[in-house]
Amino acid sequence: MRHALILMGAALAFVFPISVHADVSAAEPVSAQQKGFKENLLLMNRVKPLQNPQYQDVQHTLDRRVMDYQQKTVGQVEDLLVEPNGYVSSVEVDFDRMHLRQSVYVDYQAMAIQGTLDGYVLALREDEIAKKYPELLSNIETAAGDDSDLISIQKLRGADLENEIGRKIGTIRDILFSTNGRRAEGLYVSVSYDTVRNVGVAVPFNAVEFRNKGGRLEPTLAKDEALALVDFARSQR
């Protein structure tokens, strides 16, 4: 009888094998992109972003003077148009010191602009800028076109940051630039979502998608990055 039970157990084990590994539901794997986003959040917020000497806030960046090749002040920054990766594409300049009435967009690379701690230096003398001004004026609508992929920093200030389905995550309170003004490194967002209220977090600029709809700028985070941002903000309370 005992031998029969053993044989029966062996047969059942053969038909219904018992795994030595428990059937545990594993968490969804974190993508390399999401992992990188979380690491950048930690890095950018290790020091309070608005007090970090590595960054310059948007007001200081927009208050920069514009100089000619001889370091003479010829104008003032009105706005910056940046690419989705944060690099400045063109500078809107009011050449008020030269008594040129309308502001124009100056291409960063074409004019070989160099950023300093307090200004932007053009690779032209004052008289050369005056000669080029009519050309810059004629190209103003093309440079500022609503259909371009370029992002106006003036429009970005105070804009809502949304997730993919259009739900507001927070408000962009500041834009963090490199100290030479060459690149927008991050957005300083006041996160308000569910139980999180007004928690300031620096977000990598190039992690955000900028949708331009009819002249209205819609900064958007992908689903996983939006959730990671809210979780991080919750941990900072």
C-alpha positions in Angstrom: 0.0 0.0 0.0 2.8 2.4 0.9 4.6 1.7 -2.3 1.4 2.3 -4.2 1.0 5.8 -2.6 4.6 6.7 -3.4 4.2 5.7 -7.0 0.9 7.7 -7.2 2.7 10.8 -5.8 5.5 10.4 -8.4 2.9 10.2 -11.1 1.1 13.3 -9.9 4.4 15.2 -9.7 5.1 14.2 -13.3 1.7 15.4 -14.5 1.6 18.5 -12.3 5.2 19.6 -11.8 5.8 21.8 -8.7 8.1 24.7 -9.4 10.7 25.5 -6.9 10.4 29.2 -7.9 7.4 31.0 -6.3 5.1 32.8 -8.7 5.8 36.3 -7.4 4.5 39.3 -9.5 7.5 41.3 -10.4 7.4 45.1 -10.6 7.4 46.6 -14.1 11.0 47.1 -15.1 12.3 50.7 -15.1 13.4 51.9 -18.5 16.8 53.4 -19.0 15.1 56.7 -19.9 13.1 56.8 -16.7 16.1 55.8 -14.6 18.1 58.5 -16.2 15.4 61.1 -15.5 15.3 60.1 -11.8 19.0 60.3 -11.5 19.0 63.8 -13.1 16.3 64.9 -10.7 18.5 63.9 -7.8 21.5 65.6 -9.3 19.8 68.9 -10.1 18.1 69.1 -6.7 21.0 68.0 -4.5 21.7 71.7 -3.9 18.7 74.1 -3.8 18.4 74.9 -7.5 17.7 78.7 -7.1 20.8 78.9 -4.8 23.0 76.7 -6.9 26.0 78.8 -8.4 26.0 76.4 -11.3 22.8 78.0 -12.6 21.6 81.5 -13.5 17.9 82.3 -13.1 15.9 83.5 -16.0 15.6 87.2 -14.8 19.4 87.5 -14.6 19.7 85.9 -18.0 17.1 88.3 -19.6 18.7 91.3 -17.9 21.9 90.7 -19.8 23.4 93.5 -21.9 24.4 93.0 -25.5 27.9 94.2 -26.6 29.7 94.6 -29.8 33.0 93.1 -30.7 34.8 95.9 -28.8 32.9 95.1 -25.6 30.8 98.3 -25.9 27.2 98.0 -24.8 24.9 98.4 -27.7 21.6 96.9 -26.5 19.6 94.8 -24.1 18.2 91.2 -24.3 14.4 91.1 -24.8 13.9 87.4 -25.2 15.7 84.2 -26.0 14.6 81.5 -28.5 16.0 78.1 -27.5 16.0 74.7 -29.1 14.3 71.7 -27.5 17.7 70.6 -26.1 18.0 74.0 -24.3 20.7 75.6 -26.5 20.0 79.3 -27.4 19.3 79.6 -31.1 18.7 83.3 -31.3 18.6 86.4 -29.1 16.0 89.1 -29.4 17.9 92.3 -28.9 16.7 95.9 -28.4 19.5 98.0 -29.8 18.4 101.0 -27.7 21.9 102.3 -27.3 22.1 102.6 -31.0 18.7 104.3 -31.3 17.4 101.5 -33.5 13.7 101.5 -32.8 12.5 97.9 -33.2 14.0 94.8 -31.5 15.3 92.1 -33.8 16.4 88.5 -33.6 20.1 87.8 -33.8 21.2 84.2 -34.7 23.6 82.8 -32.1 25.8 80.9 -34.4 25.6 83.1 -37.5 26.7 86.1 -35.4 29.3 84.1 -33.5 27.8 85.2 -30.2 29.8 84.6 -27.1 28.2 84.5 -23.6 29.8 86.1 -20.6 28.7 86.3 -17.0 26.6 89.4 -17.6 26.1 89.7 -21.3 26.3 88.5 -24.9 29.1 89.7 -27.2 28.5 89.9 -30.9 31.3 89.4 -33.4 30.6 92.7 -35.1 31.5 96.4 -34.4 28.8 98.9 -33.8 28.9 100.3 -37.3 28.7 96.7 -38.8 25.6 96.0 -36.6 24.0 99.2 -38.0 24.7 98.0 -41.6 23.2 94.6 -40.9 20.1 95.9 -39.0 17.8 96.2 -42.1 18.5 92.6 -42.9 17.8 91.5 -39.4 14.6 93.6 -39.4 13.4 91.9 -42.6 13.9 88.4 -41.1 12.0 89.1 -37.9 8.8 87.3 -38.7 10.7 84.2 -39.9 12.8 84.1 -36.8 9.8 84.4 -34.4 7.5 82.2 -36.4 4.9 80.3 -34.3 5.4 77.1 -36.5 9.0 76.7 -35.5 10.3 74.3 -33.0 12.0 77.1 -31.1 10.8 78.0 -27.6 10.4 81.5 -26.4 11.7 81.9 -22.8 9.3 84.8 -22.2 6.3 82.6 -23.1 7.7 79.7 -21.0 7.8 81.7 -17.7 4.6 81.0 -15.8 3.4 78.3 -18.2 1.7 75.1 -16.8 3.6 71.8 -17.0 1.2 69.0 -18.0 1.3 65.3 -18.3 0.4 63.5 -21.5 -3.4 63.6 -21.0 -3.3 67.4 -20.3 -3.5 67.3 -16.6 -1.6 70.0 -14.8 1.4 68.9 -12.8 2.7 72.3 -11.8 3.7 75.8 -12.8 7.1 76.8 -14.3 8.4 79.5 -12.0 11.9 79.9 -13.4 14.2 78.7 -16.1 17.7 77.7 -15.0 20.5 78.7 -17.4 24.2 77.9 -17.6 26.2 80.8 -16.1 27.3 82.0 -19.6 23.7 82.0 -20.8 24.4 79.5 -23.6 21.9 76.9 -22.6 18.7 76.4 -20.6 19.6 73.5 -18.3 16.4 73.1 -16.4 12.9 74.3 -15.4 12.1 75.2 -11.8 8.6 73.8 -11.4 6.2 74.4 -8.5 4.6 71.0 -8.3 1.0 70.8 -7.3 -0.6 67.4 -8.0 -3.0 65.3 -5.8 -1.6 65.6 -2.2 1.5 67.5 -3.3 1.2 71.3 -3.0 3.7 73.9 -4.2 6.9 71.9 -3.9 9.8 73.4 -6.0 11.7 71.0 -8.1 14.2 71.5 -10.9 13.4 69.4 -14.0 15.9 68.7 -16.8 15.0 71.0 -19.8 15.5 68.3 -22.4 13.2 65.9 -20.6 10.2 68.1 -21.5 8.3 68.1 -24.8 7.3 71.6 -25.9 4.1 71.6 -27.9 3.2 74.8 -29.7 -0.5 75.0 -30.4 -1.7 78.2 -32.1 0.9 80.3 -30.4 0.2 78.7 -27.0 3.2 76.8 -25.5 2.3 73.5 -23.8 5.3 72.0 -21.9 4.5 68.3 -21.4 6.1 65.4 -19.6 5.7 61.8 -20.6 3.6 59.5 -18.3 6.5 57.8 -16.5 8.5 61.0 -16.0 5.4 62.8 -14.8 4.8 60.2 -12.1 8.5 60.2 -11.2 8.4 64.0 -10.8 5.4 63.9 -8.5 6.9 61.1 -6.4 10.2 63.0 -6.1 8.3 66.2 -5.1 6.4 64.2 -2.4 9.7 63.0 -1.0 10.9 66.6 -0.7 8.1 67.9 1.5 
